[in-house]
Amino acid sequence: PEPGAGIQIGGHTGSGTDTKRTPVRRLVLMGGGPEEDQAGRHFVAAAAGGDIVVLRATGSLTSYPDYFGTSLAPDPIPSSVVTIRTASPEAGADPAAVCHVGRAEALWLAGGNQWNYLGRWPSALHDSLAAAVARGAAIGGTSAGAVSLGEMAFDARNGTVTSGEAMANPLHRDVSVSRSAIAQPELAGTIVDSHFTERSREGRLLVFLARFLAEHAEGPVVGLGLDEGVAVLIEGGAYRVTSVDAGAAWLYQVSGPATVAAGTPLSLDGIRRVRLPAGSAGRWPFAFGDGDGADLLRVEAGVVQVSAPSVGRPT
C-alpha cells in the first residue's frame, strides 16, 4: 500500500516483491556519533540478502539505505533497504509502514528522540516490531534507537536530563523511566544509554538503574553505557565490542540498596562497573563476579565514589 499522511518511505526499494530469507537473530547496539562499519556489516549480513527497514521520526530517507546497501559493500547485498520516516509518529500504524516492518529480515532504529518511538508510536507498530523479533529478525539501533531496546528506558518524555540534575533529585519530572514497548529479550533487566563518556552520563545511568531497582526489579539490574562510535553485538548467548576509535562499552550491575526520594540526592550501594574496550568478547548475559575486573562503586549524597578499583580482567 501507498503511505498515508505523516509517513514517508524512501531508499532502495528493489523489485518491490517480498524476498523471503532466513535472517540471523542478531542485536546490534551503537552509541551514537559515527557508525561502526564492522558492526554495520554484521547487521546487514544478518538480513541474509533479505529486506532491511530503517525506522526514524526525523532525518534523511536515503542516508541509511545508501550506507547499508552500498557504502558498506555488503555481501550478500540486501534485496531492499528502505527508510520509513514517521514524521507524525502517531501515524505509525499506517498500513504501508506495518507492511514493510512485517516482511523485514532486519530492522534498524535511527537516532533522534526516543519518546517518538516509545511514547508516540502506536501499539500497531510496536506489535509489528515484536512480531518481527519473534520470527527471528535482526534488530539494531544507534543513540535513541539503541536506548529504546532495553527492558527499561529513559524515555525522554519530558526532555533530556543531565547527570547532575538526575543525581540531585532522582524523582525529578525529567527523570522519566519506563518499560520499553520494544524491549529485546537479550536486554532483559537492562537499561541502555548512549553518548556515554562524551556527555558524562554515568551519574544519570546510575539514577535510572536505582529507579529500576526500587520500582520494578526483584534482583540486580544492569546498565549498558555506549560511548560514541562504539557497537555491541549480541548473538547466540555471546557478545563482542567494536569501536571506531578508543571508546568503550560500560557495564554496570546494581544490587542496591537504593535511597530514592523526591528532592534528595541519590544514595546507592552495590555497584559493579566493568569497562569493555574494542575487542572484548564473552558470554551474554555478562558474567559479573570474581574475575570480571570490576570497579566497586557507591553513590553517597549524589556523588559517585570508587570503593575498590579494578585489578584488571584476566586475558
Secondary structure, 3 states (H helix, E strand, C coil): CCCCCCCEEEEECCCCCCCCCCCCCCEEEECCCCCCHHHHHHHHHHCCCCEEEEEECCCCCCHHHHHHHHHCCCCCCCCEEEEEECCCHHHHHCHHHHHHHHCCCEEEECCCCHHHHHHHCCHHHHHHHHHHHHCCCEEEEECHHHHCCCCEEECCCCCCCCHHHHHHCCCCCCCCEEECCCCCHHHCCEEEECCCCCCCCHHHHHHHHHHHHHHCCCCCEEEEEECCCEEEEEECCEEEEEECCCCEEEEEEECCCEEEECCEEEEEEEEEEEEEECCCEEECCCCCCCCCCCEEEEEECCEEEEEECCCCCCC
